[in-house]
Amino acid sequence: MTNSDSDGLFDNDWEDRGELAWTELDWQKYLATQEAAVRDYIKHYDQLPEAIDRIDEAARRMGWELAETPESATEDETKDEEADEVFAGDWDPYTLHRNPVYISTRALYVSLLAHWERVAAQPERVPAALGITLQALLYRGNEQALQAVQALEMGDYTLAVCLFKRALKELNLTLARLSQPDVAETPLAMRYREYALPRLFDLREIWLRVMNECRQSGRGDDSLPE
């Protein structure tokens, strides 16, 4: 297996940096670490319920801000530091699971799904049709968004824009479903609606930002229909 590192949000340098001989146990530990990052994100997010810039502050707390190169550092010094990092021999592989868009999207959807599963598990208080349709919408939106992040990682930026549009369609359908009369008539569903709306709007904001970055860098097709 080839180890690769990431230079930014989705500009990955897929250079061959040698063989990475990891056992199943190594990969299990790695995946557990990435799942911890998902939990950390939602923990930070939940601590900012009233903040307008929730997603920016949560990202800052996760350490996702790009480090600035000191003005005093020369070009040669910067290259030497980068070379030291590459050949230090103690780097982790870069996978989809470390992408900030993946982590934030997964974290918000995991919280939405887990919360709704607890609500829908009370059939005497939640209509069955509502429970099934809303859960299906959440799963489809999550799936399309994670496919979009995978397209980003593979460098297929136009495909990523298309998949994010599909995710946005599912998200809009979710918002519409939460506005139906049977939701208003179900107290548990109304409480879930209050919980879900900020997360759904923040997911939309994250995806729109990524789509805009793709287009600004000339990698997405802005002529695609909405």
N, C-alpha and C positions, 0 to 999 in steps of 0.2 A: 504494500500500500504506500502511496506517495503522500508525504506530509505537505500541506500548503498553509499559508497564513493570509490574513486579510489586511489590506491597506486602508480600508474605509468601510462605509456602509455596505456597498456592493461592488467596489472596484477591487476584485481579488487578484492576487498575483499567483497564478497557478503554476509556479515553477517546481521542477523536480528537485527536492532538497534531500533526497535520500530515502532509504527504506525505513518505515516505522513498524517494528515488530511488536505489536501489542497482542496480549492474550484476551480471551473473552472477559476475564476479570478486570483487566485494564479498561476495556471499553465500558463495562458496567459501571465502574467508578467514574469514568468520564461522563457518561450519561446521567448519573446521579448528581454530579456537580452541575450539569446544565439544567436539570430539573430544579435544583436549588436556586438557580438564577431566576427561573420563572416565579418561584415562590417569593424571592426577594423583591422582584419587580412589583408584584401585586401587594406585598406588604407596604412598600413605599407609596404606591398609588393610593391605597386605602387610608394612609395617613394624611392625605391631601384632599379631603372631600370638598372643601370650599374653594380650593385654589383654582384660578382661571387657567393657569399654566401647568396643570397637573402633569401632562405628559412630558413637558420639558423638565420640570423639577424631578420627576421620577427618573428620567434619563440621566440627569446630572447626578443623582444619588447613586445610580448604577455605575457611574464612572464612564459614561459613553461620550463625553465631550472629547473632541480631538485635542490631543496635546499640542501646544504651540512650540515651535522651535525657537530657542532663545536667539535674540538678535545678534548676540556676540558670537554665536557658534558659526564657524566657517563651513563651507560646503564640504570640504574634506573631512572635517570633524564629524559632521552629520553622517556622511557615508561610512566612516569608520564605526560609528555607533551602530548603524543598521547592520553592518557586516558582523559585528560582535554578537548582535541578537540572533542573527540567522545561524551562525556557526557555534553558538554556545553549547548546543547539544542537549538543551533542557527545555525544548518547546513542546507545547501541546499541539495536536492537529487542529486545523480550522475546519469546522463542519457547519452545516446549516444551523445547528442548535445554538451557535454563538452569535448569530446575526441579531442585532438589536430589534429589527422589525419582527423577526420570528419570535423573539422572547416576549416583546410587548403584546403582539397579537395573540400568541398562545396564552399568555397570562390572563388577559382580559376575557378571552373566550372560555378558558377553564373556569374562571369565576362565574361567568354568566351561566354556563352549563351546570355547574355544581349547584348553584343556587336554585336554578329552575328544577333540577331533578328532585331536590328536597321539597319544593312546592308541589310539583306534579305527582309526588308519591302519596298525596292525600286525595284520592279520587272522589271522596264524598264532599270535598270542598272545592275541587277544580274540575271543570268539564273535561271529559276525556279527549274530545276533539281539540280543545285548546292545548292540552298537555302535549299531544302528539305533534300537532302542526308546528308549534313554537319550537319544540326540541329539534324537529327536522330542519327548520330554518336556521337555527343556530349551528347545527352540525354542517350544513351546506356552506354557510358563510365562512366558517372556520376552515373547511377543506379548500375552498377556492383561494382564500387569503394565503394559506400555507403553500399552496401550489405556486402562487405568485412570487412568494419569497424564494422558493426554489428556483424559479426562472431567473430571478435577479442574480442568485448565486452562480448560475450557469452562464450568465452574460446575455440571456435572451430578454433584452429590455422591452422590446415591443410586445412580446408574449406576456411579460410581467404586467404591463399596462392593461392588456386585454383581460388577464385573470383578476387583477384588482377591480376592474369594472364589473366583472361577474360577482366578485365578493361584495361590491357596493350594491349591486342589484339585490342580493340576498339580504344584506343589511337593511335596505330600504323596505323590503317585504316584511322583515322582522318588526321594524318600526310601525308599519301599517297594521300588522297583526296585533300589536300591542295597543292599537287605537280602536279596536273593534268593540262593539257593545258588550259581548260576553266577558271581556276583560273588565270593563267598567262595572259590571254586575257581580264581579268576583273579588272580594276584599283581598285575598291572598295574591291574586294576579295584579291588582292595583299596586300593592306594596312592592311586588317584583318589578313592575313597570318603573316605579320611582328609583329602584336600585339599578335597573338596566340602562335607562336612557343616557345617563352620563357616560357609561362605558361604551355604548354604541356610537355616540357622537364622537368620542375620543378615538375610537377605532377608525371612524371615517376620516378624521383629521390626520391621523398617522398615514393612512393609505393615500390620501390626496397629496400629502407632502412628498411621499416617495414617487408617486406618479409625476408630480411636477418636476422633481429632480431628474427623472428619466428624460422628460421632454426638454428641459433646459440644457441637458448635455447632449441632446440630439440623438438619444437612443430610443425614444418612444415616438410613436406616430400620433401627433396631435390632431390629425385629420380623421382618426377613428371615430365612428359614431358613438354617442353616449348610450 
